[in-house]
Amino acid sequence: MRINYLLKLKSIFSIYRGLPQAIYIVFICRLINAMGYFVFPFLTLFLSINLSLSADKVGIYLMLVEAGRISGALFGGRFTDLFGRKKSLIIFQLAIAIFLLPCAFLNHSFLIPKLLIAAAFFNGATRPVYDAIMVDLSYPQNRKEVFSFIYLGVNLGFGVGSLIAGFLYVQHVKYLFLGNVAAIFIVCIFISLYIGETLPEEIKKDNGSNNSANKESLLIQLLKKPAVLSFSLVSILFYLTHSQLSFSLPLQINELFGQNGPRNFGIIMSFNCFIVVFMTMPVTFISREFRPILNVTFSGILFAIGFGMLYWIVSFPWILISTFIWTIGEILIRTNAGVYIANHSPKTHRGRFNSLVIISGSIGRLIGPPMLGILIAGIEIRMVWIFVFFNSMIATGLMFKIYYSESR
């Protein structure tokens, strides 16, 4: 019995062995990027405390930042399909650094939010490039492992980076920007030295022809693949639910625990990171037998249970149990949504198709807070979770319908 257990444990840890060498470099790059991702997680605090902006103005700037990411993802997807991955990634990374660097020396200038919107545009542009590289270097049989491996690296970096940023924010705000810039330069060195151009050769040749299929717009390609379009639209509902992690949940925590609210919310965020780091491998190992779209469907059920139970919860230990449940759902959607899109993307449009994951997530985060904010203003906070529960179940039903149609 003990031997079987050890063999299973060894199998879980071996799922990331034998991947292409460049994937391990991408892992390091994403980890360093996330470790130095100091500015945007603390953006709400920076705008409201350091720049003394009112809540409505902070909300507008946050919407503009998210809109910047969406437009950046669309631009980055097309750019990388036309001009290649390596060149695009270095250009976009350096552009982020160019817009962040002045912010370190502008003190309390209102030019900073505008520079951050521009930085968010290029930040959004990097995501489809990274995803396109991952697709180029993988194949359907190992794509789940590749995506979950990179997701693990991002969360490891983000967990460490958030801890560092928390200390920097208190006394050395300018180092939030300088640290972000330093991380970007380190990543650019790794990319230039260790990652080759992964754009398929036939696409390079096709780009030079007058009748290139690459010149077809993303919309035209999506109309040829209605399942992918439906998947992307339904995914918005999943991300709308997940957006309440940073909006409705902290509000409810504050209402329940008063002065201890911020501390307890910080514990929840750390617990979320802890679960992601330690559960991504076993969840990937168990779920790799199922199709990506079915795993995304399962995530909707976990979202409905994990967030929905917050309607009744008043004790902190139960909130941690809720966090565990919806975090498993988060792992499933984060490690499978990109795989589904990648498996359905034509070689000529990998960058643009992979931008759909970023766009769906950004739209969900864009409309979630203001929509639920109106609901909270009219009724008590816990009623939000009834809406979230039904939204998750509707999204689950729609996603299962897409899965069933494809299966037939």
HELIX and SHEET records of a PDB file:
HELIX    1   1 ARG A    2  PHE A   13  1                                  12    
HELIX    2   2 GLN A   21  MET A   35  1                                  15    
HELIX    3   3 PHE A   40  PHE A   42  5                                   3    
HELIX    4   4 LEU A   43  LEU A   45  1                                   3    
HELIX    5   5 PHE A   46  ASN A   50  3                                   5    
HELIX    6   6 ALA A   55  PHE A   83  1                                  29    
HELIX    7   7 ARG A   85  LEU A  100  1                                  16    
HELIX    8   8 LEU A  101  PHE A  105  5                                   5    
HELIX    9   9 LEU A  111  ASP A  136  1                                  26    
HELIX   10  10 ARG A  143  GLN A  171  1                                  29    
HELIX   11  11 LYS A  174  TYR A  194  1                                  21    
HELIX   12  12 GLU A  201  ASN A  207  1                                   7    
HELIX   13  13 ALA A  213  LYS A  215  5                                   3    
HELIX   14  14 LEU A  218  LYS A  224  1                                   7    
HELIX   15  15 PRO A  226  HIS A  242  1                                  17    
HELIX   16  16 SER A  243  LEU A  245  5                                   3    
HELIX   17  17 SER A  248  PHE A  257  1                                  10    
HELIX   18  18 GLY A  258  ASN A  260  5                                   3    
HELIX   19  19 GLY A  261  SER A  287  1                                  27    
HELIX   20  20 PRO A  292  GLY A  308  1                                  17    
HELIX   21  21 MET A  309  TYR A  311  5                                   3    
HELIX   22  22 PHE A  316  HIS A  344  1                                  29    
HELIX   23  23 LYS A  347  HIS A  349  5                                   3    
HELIX   24  24 ARG A  350  GLY A  378  1                                  29    
HELIX   25  25 ILE A  381  MET A  383  5                                   3    
HELIX   26  26 VAL A  384  SER A  407  1                                  24    
END                                                                             
